[in-house]
């Protein structure tokens, strides 16, 4: 029994037709308005800054973000880095002399301070340096001494990226003579976030200069191939220029900046607006029914208005769902793209129609004498999808199930997909800084760092009992093999004791600590650099810096529990520290927290996007089964992509986590346009409706997918691994969504209807 046939969409309303007629009549005024807006949009776009700092990775409403901001006002972490003077034997006199020369050169750079083990007075001079440096684990834990290197710790007083880059350039210039003639060193390795951030910002800026010319060339070739009209190309390019300029310029008004993720925004706006234009233009060139070109243009705009509006707004709200993310670049990107798509919708339905009329864009394809290959394929699809309907649908469901397993895993059998938040994962692995940092990380037992803020009663942070409690706290932390080093106020006392021959362990006897507290007070008065661990103004705050192996902790909550347990064990020995408040803070903590925000970003934003798109389908279509089936292609593409990522080892990271929402938000355009035209003929038969939908929307789906996939594939040329991975898997997902839209979706419609095509063999139909 054939299910009840839902009525198709109503013809364009007279009000909508009148609106577009009036709009086109005012085409010159519209063109003049956008001629004024375009320069303003370009100017605003050029004002959008770039920032890849850790502060841009957490939303400002986050409690840990606010706690870190308060901590930074007292103990600003600054830009920390380290140079490794690598050599076969780091304790020879020649090596020590070379390292001293390097330090002298670095000390001449404004805003840069350098420190090494050679700055401490070693007993026995140069000859006794080996015994001095290896007689304690303080040097090794701080990364100042290793079996094949001497470390030079750097502190960069840089206010912003410009000053940081200037300092790094000065460091490179100072090192150039030593790198040209390194002996007795073998090489100088650069370690630290400043170099990573500088490279990321440079590549992010270079990316836009690469992607846009490539996509522009790609768009020109595709447009001329599809429509064979220079006037059509001009209308496309002018409309797209306004969409991107106004969409990007909005960021300056909203206070957004370019980050490693939000650099995708201009490309996303460009690709989405291009796809919308393709759907309108593909309908425009199908002129029939004896209408004049003026009448046909108004009919096209009114006919495509609902489907195009629903698809753009569903995508916009879908991207806006990314605002649930606690990762600030993703949060901002979602809102930015959403605003850009709303702007795109306005421009597409105002400027593009005006340009079509002003430029006299042709409303029919040039005759070629024979059907195009795409038309021949689309014409054969209804019979093909009916014949193989069960295999197509079953195969799609099996692959979707495999993709879900690849993403979520099987408890006890297969772990879920791993999350990658290590900042080094965002840089090219062939770069020296990647290799150098990984080697150093192994040598010093980790590179992850958190800060621990200890707030004491006002004016009491240097009390002997509290200092003794901090020392026990540090010992408890360092006793765990996952922790590399803990540096705090009492570390200064350990250094002082070691240099005076008293060993590097502070006494346990409480009676000895008043003298130690007085000694620390004197150190803080004489050495400004030591004040980084004590708030000397109010004497109510101290900090401890803990270096650890981030991969050894399951997450931030486990890390915090570990620190809290150590605090409790220290309090059992020195109960007085319970008068203080201990808080885990720091830039490193925020970075570690990002991993735990990735899963909510994936699940919550995807669920919101799917729900919003379902509501959009509810508005456009009145058939419940149609709403569900319309999402098959997008879900198929997304889940198969997770399967591909699992098989190839591509991790979930701050970029690839966006695949699900991006593909679902963009590819649903195909399903909305397909079903809209499918319902126009649904009153006849399934075959008639499919042929009509494929004739009107099929080529638009092919062309829009080609543009979407080709545009994102340009990201495959990026040197940023997450962007490269995102480009490859997203473009592949668009292709998969198109295949499912043209095969699995019609197959499901055949099964749901229970009908057979008019050309099907009776015996074949009887078997079903």
N, C-alpha and C positions, 0 to 999 in steps of 0.2 A: 504493500500500500504506500502510495506516494504521500509524504508528509505535506501538511498544509503549506501553501506557498506564501511567503511573506511578500507584501507589496514592495515594489521597487521605489527608489527615491522619486519624489515629485519633480516635475519639470521645473526649471529655474523660475523663481517667482518674478512677477512683473516689477516688484519693488527692487529686487536685485538687478534685474535687467536695466531698469531706469537709472539705478545708481552708477553702473558701469558706463552707460551711455553718457551720463552727465560728466563722469570723470574724464572720459576720452575727449569730450567737447572742450574740457579745460586743460588739455594736454600741454599747451605752451606755458601756462601758469605753473603746472606741476614741474615741468622741466626747469623753469626759472628757480623754483623753490629748492630743488635738489642741487642746482648749480651753486646756490649759496651754502647749502648744508655740507656739500662734499669737502670744500677746503677746511671748514670748521672741524669736520670729522677727522681729516688727515692731521690737522694740528693737534687735536686731542690725542690721537693715536700715538703721535711722536712723544707725547708727554708721559706715556705709561712707562714706569720704571721696571727694573728687573731685580729680583731678590730671591736667592735660593738659601737664605739663612735658616737655621733651625726654628727661629721665631715665626717663620712663615708656614711652618708645618703643623701647627696646632691652633685651633680656633681660640680667639681671645677670651671666650666665655668659659673655657675649660679651667677647672679649679687648679690643676697642676700648672697650667700656664700662668695663672695669676700668682701662685706661690713662687714660681720661678722669677717672675718679674720683680717681686718684692725682694727676693734674695739677690738678684742682680744689682739692685740699687745699693746694697751694702757690700757685696763681693762680686764686682763685675769680672766675669771670666776672661773676657778679651779673646784675642786670637792666639792660640798656642800652637807651636810647631816644633819640630826637632830635625836636626841634621845629623846624619850618621857618617862619620869619617871612617870609612871601611879600609881595613888593612889586614895583613896576615898576622901581625903582632902589634896590638894597640899600646904596648907598654914600653916600647923603645924610645930613646931620647929623640930620635929624628921625627917619629910620629907625634910626640908631645909638642915639639917645636912647631911642626906644621899646623897642628890644631890651634896652638896659641896665635899663630899668624892669622888663621881664619877668624878667630874670635876678635882680634884687633880690627880686622877689616869690617866685620859686622858691627862692631861697636861704634863705628863712624857713621852709621846710617841713622838718621833722625827717626825716633819712634820705635827703634828695634833694640832690644836688650838681649844679650846672649849669656849663657851660663853653662859651664862644664865642670867635670870633676877636677880639672886642672886649676880651677879657681879656688879650691880649698887647699890650705897649706899642708902638704904631705910631709910626714916625718921622714927625714933622710933625703929630701929633695927629689930630683929626677930619678935617681937610682932606687929610692924607696917607694916610688909611686905604685909599682906592681903590688907590693905587699899592702900598701895603704888602700888601694882601690879594690882589692880582692879580699880584704880582711873583714868585710861586712857585706850584707846583702842590700844595704841602702842604695848603693850605686846601681846595682843590677835592677832592682825594683823600679828605680826612677828612669831607667833606660839610658843612663849616662855611661855605662860600661857594659861591654859584651865580649864574648870570646874573640870577635873579629872586628870590633868597632869601638870608637869613643863617640859619645853623643854630645851634641851641643843643643841645649834647650833654648828656644826662641820665644820671646814675648813681643807681639806686635801691637802697638798702641794705634789702632786704626779705627777711625770713625767712618764706617761705611765701606762699600766695595771699592770706591775710587782710591781711597787712601791705602786700603789693603793691597790693591793691585800695584800701586806705586811702590809700596814697601817690598813686595815680592820681586818686582823688577829690579829694585836696588840690591836686593839679596842676590839675585841671579848675576847682576853685574859684578858684585864683590866676589862671587865664587868663580867667575869665569877664568881668571888667571890661574887659580888653583886646579880647576878642572882641565885646563889646557896642559899643565905639567903637574900631575897629582902626586908623583912619587915623593915619599914612600907610601902614600895612600894608593888604593886601587880605584876607588871612586867615592863620590859624595852623594849620599842618598837623601832625598827630601821626603819627610813624613809629616802629615798633618792636614787638618781641615782647610786651612787657607788655600793651599794649592788645589785641593779637590773642588772647593767652592768656586775658585777663579776659573777652573777648567769648565765646570758646569755652566757658569754664566756665559762664558765665551761661546760654548757650543750651542747654548740655547739661542743666543743672538744670531749665530751663524746659521742655525737651522731655518729660521724664517727667511733669510736671504737665499737659502737653497730651495726650500719647499715651494715658495710662491712662484718663482720663475719656472720651475719644473711643472707645477700645476697649471700655470698660465699657458705654457706651450702645449701641454696635454689638452687643455680645454679648447684651444684654438684648433688643434688637429681634429679632435672629436666633433666639435661643432661644425666645422666645414665638411667633415665626412658625413655627418648625419643630415644636415640641412642644406649644405652646398649654397650658402648665401652669406656674403660678406655683411649685408645689412642685419641679418639675424645675429651674426657674431658680434657686431657692434652693439646691438641692443643688450645681448648677454653681458658683454664685458663692462659696459657702463653701469648696468644694474648691479653686477657683482661688486664693482669698485665701491659703489655707495653702500651696499650691505656691509662689506668688510670695514670700510672706514668708520661708519657710524657704530657698528657693533664693537669694534676695538676701542673707539674713542669713548664709548660708554664706560669703559674700565677706569679711565682717569676721573670721571665724575663720581664713580662709585668707590674710588680708593683702592682698586685692585692693582696688582703688579704681576709682571710675567714671572713665573716660576718654571721649574722643570716640567710641570704638568700643564699649566695654563698657557704655555706656548702653543698648545694644541687648539686653543680657542679660535684664532683666525682661520685656521685650516678647516675646523669643524663648521664654522659659519659659512665659509666659502663653498664647501662641498654640499652642505644642506641646502643652501640657497640655489646652487646650480641644479640640484635634483628637482627642486620645486619648479624652476624655470623649464626644465626638460619636460615635465609632465604637462605644463600649460602649452608649451610650444608643440609638443607631439600631438596634442588634441587640436591645436590651431591649424596644423597642416593637413588635417583630415577633413577638409571642407567638402560638404556634400549638401544635397537637398535644394540646390538652386539659390542659396542665400548669397547676397553680396558679401564682399570681404569685410565691409564695415559691420554688417549684421552678424557675420560669422564670428568676428572678434568678440563682440558683446556676448554672443551665445557661449563661446568657449570660456570666457571669464566666469560667466554665471554658472556654467556646467561644472567647472573645476573648482569653484569657490569652496563648496562644502568639504569635499574630499581633501583639498590642499590645506584648507584652514584647520581641519581636524588633525591632519598629519603633522603640520607644523606646531600646533599648540600641544598636541600630545607629546611630541618630541621635546618641546620647550619645558613642559611641566615635568617630563621624565628626567631631563637634565637637572631641573631645579630640585629634584628629589635627592641629588647628590649633596644638598645642603645639610642632610642628616649626618654627614661624615664629620668626624672629629679631626680629620686631616685638613688643614686649612687650604692648601692649594686645590684639593678636590672640592671642598666646600665652596670656595670662591669660583672655581671653574664652572661648577654646576649653575650657579646664579648668573655668571657672566654669559655662558652659552644660552641660557634661557632668555635673557634679555636680548641677546643678539638675534635669536630666532624670532622673537616678537618684532624686532625692528625689520628683520628680513621679510616677515609676512606683510608688513605695511609697504615696504619698498616694492616687493614683487607684484602687489596688486594695485600699485599707483604708478610708479615710474616705468615699469616694464610695459604696461599697456600703452602709456603715452609714447614711449619710444617705438613700439610696434607700429603705431599709426604715423608718427612723424617720419620714421625711416622707411615706411611702406614695406615692412617685412612681408615676404611672399607667404601666402596662406596655403600653398600646395607644393608638394615635393616635385622636383624636376622629374619628368617622365624618363624612364630608363628602358621601356619596351618589354620588361619582364619583371616578375615579382622579386623582391630582395630575398636573400637567403634567410634573413630573420623572419620574414613573412611566411616563407615556406615551412620553416620549423614550427612557428606558432600555429599554422593551419593544421599541422599533423598532431599537435599535442592532445586535443580532446580524445581522439581514438586511441592514441598511445597510452594515455593515463587511465582510460577505462580498461584497456586490455590488461594492464599490469597494476591495477589499482591496489590489490591486496599485497602484492610484493613491495610496492612503493611505500605504502603506509606502514607495513610491518617492519621493513628495513629501517625506515625513519625512526620508529619507536624504539627499536633495538639500539640504534646508535645514540639516541637521546638518553636511554637508560645507562649505556656505557659512559656517556659524558657525565651524568650525574654521579655515578660511582667514582669516576676519576676525580671529580671536584670534592666530594664529601667523604670518600673512602668507605670502608666497611669496618665497623668496630671489631677489633681483634684480628683483622686480616689485612686491611689496607689503610694506611694513614691518610688523612685529608691532604690536599695539595699544600705544599709548604709556602710560607710567607717570607718574602725577602725585603728587609728594610735596611740592610747594611748600606751606608752611603757609598761605599766602594763599588757596590753593584751598579751604581748609576754612571760609572765611568768606563771607558774602554780598557779592557784587560791587557791590551798590548802596551799601555802607557807605563813608563818607569815607575810612576808614583803608586800604581796598583801593585806591582811586584814588590817594590820597596816596603810598602806599608804592610803587606801580608807577611814578609820575612820578619819585620820588626815586631809585629803582633805576636809571632811565635816566640821571639826572644824574650819579651818582657811579660809574658802571661796575660795577654789581652790588651786591647786598646779602648774598650768601652769605659766610659767614666760617668760617675754620678757624684753629686755634691751632697754632703750631709750638713744641714744647718742645725747648730745647737744654740738655743736661746736660753740664757741664764737670767736670774733676777738682775735688775739694773745694777751695773757697776761691779758685778761679782764674777765675771767670766774667767778672771785670772786667780781665783781662789785656789789654794793648793789642793783641796779635796776634789774640786771640780776638774782641775787639770789631771789629777791622778785618775779620775773616772774616765776622762777622755782617752788617756793612755791605755787603760784596760779595754775600752771599747775598740780602739784601733787594733789591739792585739787579737781580740776575738774575731774581728773582721779578717785580719791577715792570716789567721790560722786555717782558714778554709782554702783548699787548693784552687778554687775558682777565682780567688782574689789575687791580683798581682801586687798591688801596693796601696797603702793608705797614708796620706800625708795630711798633717794637721799641726796645730800649735806645738804639741809635744815632740813632733818630728824635728823641730828646730833644736830642741834640747838634746835629742838623740845625736844629731850631727855634732853639736858642741861637745858632748861627752866623748864621742868617738875621736874627735880631733885632738882632745887633750889627753888621750890615752886611757880613758875610763871605760871604754867599751861602748857599744851602741844600744845597750839595754838599760832602761831607766830603772831605778830602785823601786822595790815594792813597799819598802818601809814608809809609812805615812809621815814619820818624823823628818824625813829627808826632803819632803816636797815644799815646805815653805822657802827653803833656799833656792830650789829649782824654779818656783814661781817668781821669786825676785830676779833670778837670772833671766827668765823669759821677759820680764818687764823691761829689763835693761836692753835686751836684744831688740825689742820692739821700738825703743827710743832711738837706738843707734842705727838700725838697719831698716829703712823704709820698705824694702822688698819683703821683709818678714811680716808686714802688716796685712798681707793678703789672706791671712788665716785668723785674724782677730780684728774685730771692730774696735779700734782704739779710741774712737770718739765717745761711744756710750759704754764700752766694755760690757756689752750684754749679749754679743753674738760671736760665735766662732764657727769655723767650717772645717770639714774634713773632706778631702778628695779621694775617692776610691776608684782605682783602675781594676777592671775585672774582665773575665771572658763572657761576653754577652750571650754567646750560644749555649753556655752551660746552665742558664736560668730559663725556665719555661716561659716567663713573662715578667712584667713589672710587678705584679702582685706577689709572685714568689720572691722576687728580689727584695721587695719591701719587707716581706715576712722575715727573710734572712737577716736583714739589717736590724729589724725590731727584736729578733731573738738574740742577736749579739748585744744589743743595748740592754736587754733584760739580764743577760749573763754578766755583763759588766756591772749592772746595778746591784747584782747579788754580792759583788765584792766591794763596791763603793756606793752604798745606798744614797749618798748625797746627790748623785747626778740625777736622781729622780726629781730634784727641784727644777731641772732644766727640761725644755721641750725639744725633742729630736724630730727632725723633718727631712725626708729624702727629697732633694730638689735637683736643679741643674739642667743645662742644655741636653746632656746625655740622657737624662731621665725622659725628657720629652721625646727624644729620638726613639728611645726604647718603647715608649707608649704608642708610637705610630703603628707598630705591628699589630697591636690589639685593636686599633681602630679600623684596620683594613677589613676584617671580617664583617663588622657592622656596615661598613661602606658597601661591601658586596651584597649582603643579604637585605639590609633595610632599603637601600636605594633601588635595588632590583625589584623588590616586592612593591615598593611605591610606584616605580615606573610601570611595572606590569599592571598594577591596579588602575593607574591613571589611563593607560592605553586601553584597557578593557572598558573603562567608562566612555572613552572616545568612541570605541566601536559601538557601545550601547546607544550613543547619540546618533551615529550614522546609520547603523543597522538595527532592525527590530527582531532579528532572529537570534535566539540564544545560542543555537548550534553554530551559526555563522561567526558570532563573537569569539567562541572558543577555537574554532578551526582557523580563524584568521591569525592566531598567534602561533600556529604550528611552525611556519617557516622560521620565524625569529628564534623561537625556543630551540628548534633543531640546530640552527647555526651556532647559537651560543653554547649549547651543551657539547656539540661535536668539537667546538674550539677548545673547550676545557679538556676534552679527551686528547686532542692534538698537543696541547700544552703539556699534559701529563706525560705523554709518550716521548716528546722531544726534550723534556726537562726545563721548559720555560716556566719560571716561577710566577706566583702572584706578587706583584709589587705595586708601588704607588701609581704606575701607569697602566699595567695590564689589568689591574683590578677594575678599570673603567670599561673593559670590553663588553661586559654584559649590558650595562646601561646604555653605552654608546650604540651598540648594534641593535638592541631592542628599540631604542629611541629613534633611530634613523631608518631601520629596515621596515618598521611598521608602515611607512609611507606606501610601500609596495602593496601590502595587504589592504590598506584602506582604499587605494585607487582601484585595485582589482575587484574588491567586493562591491564598491560603489557602482561600477559599470556592470558587474555580474547581476546585480539586482535590477538594473534597468531592463533586462530581458528575462528575468526569472519567471515571469508569467507565461512564457512560451514553453521552454523545456530546459533541462540541465545542459544539453548539448548547445542549444541556441544561446543560452546565457554565457556558457564558457567561451564560445567562439566570439561573442560580442566583447566580453571582458578582455580576451586575449588580443583582439584586434585593436581595441581602443587603448587598453592599459599595458598590454604585453610588451610592446616596443618601448614604452616609457619605463617599464621595469628593467628591461635589458639595458637601456641607455643610462638610467639613473644608477644602476648597479655598477656599470662600467666606470662611471664618473666617481662614485663613492669608493669603489675598490681601488681604482687608479690613483685617486687623491691620497688616500691613506697609505697606499703602497710607497708613495714618495718618502714616507718616514723610514723606510727600510734602508735608506742611504745615510741615516743619522749615525753619528759616532756614539750617541747616548744609548746604551743597551736597552733600557726600558722603552725608549721611544722606538727603537728599531724593532723590538719584539711586538710592541703595540701595533705598529704599522703593518707588520706581516700578518698577525693573527686577525686584526680587524678587517683588512682587505679580503682575507680568505673567508671570514665569516659572512661578509656581504655577498660573496660569490655563492656560498652555501645557501644563504637565505633566498637568493634568486632561484637557484635550482629547486629548492623546496617549494617556492611559490608557484613554479611552473609545472611541478610534478606531484609532490606529495599532497599539496593543497587541492588541486583538481581531483586527485584520486580519492581523497576524503569526501569531496562533494559528490562524486559518483556513488560512493558507498552509502552516504547519507540519503541520497535521493532514491536509490534503488532502481534508477532508470538505466537504459542502455542507449547508446548512440544509434541513429537511424541507419548507419552503415555497418553495424555490427552483425556478424553471422548469427542466425537463429540458434544453431546448435551451441554456439559459445554462450549466448545469453541464457540458454536452458541450463547450462552447467552451474550457473550462479543462482 
